[in-house]
Amino acid sequence: MVRKFNNISLIGKFQSADGAETVLELARFVRERGLEVWIEQGTAGAIGRADGFPVAAYEEIAGKADLAVVVGGDGTLLNAARRLGERAVPLVGVNLGRLGFLTDLPRVDALRQLGEILDGRYREESRFMLDAEVVRGGQRIFHTLALNDVVVNRGKLGRMIEFELLVDDEFVYTLRSDGMIVATPTGSTAYALAANGPILHPGVGGIALVPLCPNALSARPVTLPDTCRIEIVLMPPHDARIHFDGAIYCDVRAGDRLRLARSAQEVRLLHSESYSYFAMLREKLHWSTATPRP
């Protein structure tokens, strides 16, 4: 069903002159179409101006916005997704970053494609998130959501860490490695891809487990159903650090348990009608590019 958009919020990459001008250009474009437009509070503060446009905090955007347009890279969109995911505010990404697997509207064509989306000509898809908690001594000490991935790594240590992996309360293995990436299909083209993990199509209900530099060469990436509950238990004597979408982290110590499961919350992404997942992969990963002869 095509959705009518009346209240549009703009969220931009901080400390970016190009991002500042793009946010304001999009704001003027939306206002000229007779729609209400807000600029996210932190974005307005970072760019140092709002040009008379109303400013709103994330809480207000989550409650009233029909659409959030995110200007920046994938990290900017990931942050917005975590902040707005509970209210399922649809997101559109305008790419100012390098790769842009999520922010797929190119800057040079952003006005035209955004106009098509506002006119109701778009494709919508849902991406699931991971619900993550850290438990110490039976008590939850940390809780968050992740759209891309959750990464357990050795933190400041210069040596491997050791941990147990359990799936649906069943012991899988004990592994010594630099860590473990737990990635959604959305995150399968991020850090997990760089660590030789599988690319999961967004329509696949799977979670990828990708060991980081394992001591055992037989420890290979595994894809689990997204109905599984995953638990990683840090073994003594080392401490470690857990990163969530590469943006926030939690320091953990021996005996702490990381518990992961598919969240009931989903992120809604809107694309132009011309969007193709495989065309995006060809462009970003340079597939089918001719290799010049020496």
ABEGO torsion letter per residue (X at the ends): XBBBBABBBBBBBBGBAAAAAAAAAAAAAAAAAGBBBBBBAAAAAAAGBAGGBBBBBAAAAAAABABBBBBEBAAAAAAAAAAAAAAGBBBBBBBABAAGAABABBAAAAAAAAAAAAAGBBBBBBBBBBBBBBBBGGBBABBBBBAABBBBBAEABABBBBBBBBBGGBBABBBBBAEBBBBBAAAAABAAAAAGBBBBBAABBBBBBBBBGBABAABBBBBBBAABBBBBBBBOABBBBBBBGGABBBBBBBGBBBBBBBBABBBBBBBBAABBAAAAAAAAAGBGBBBBBX
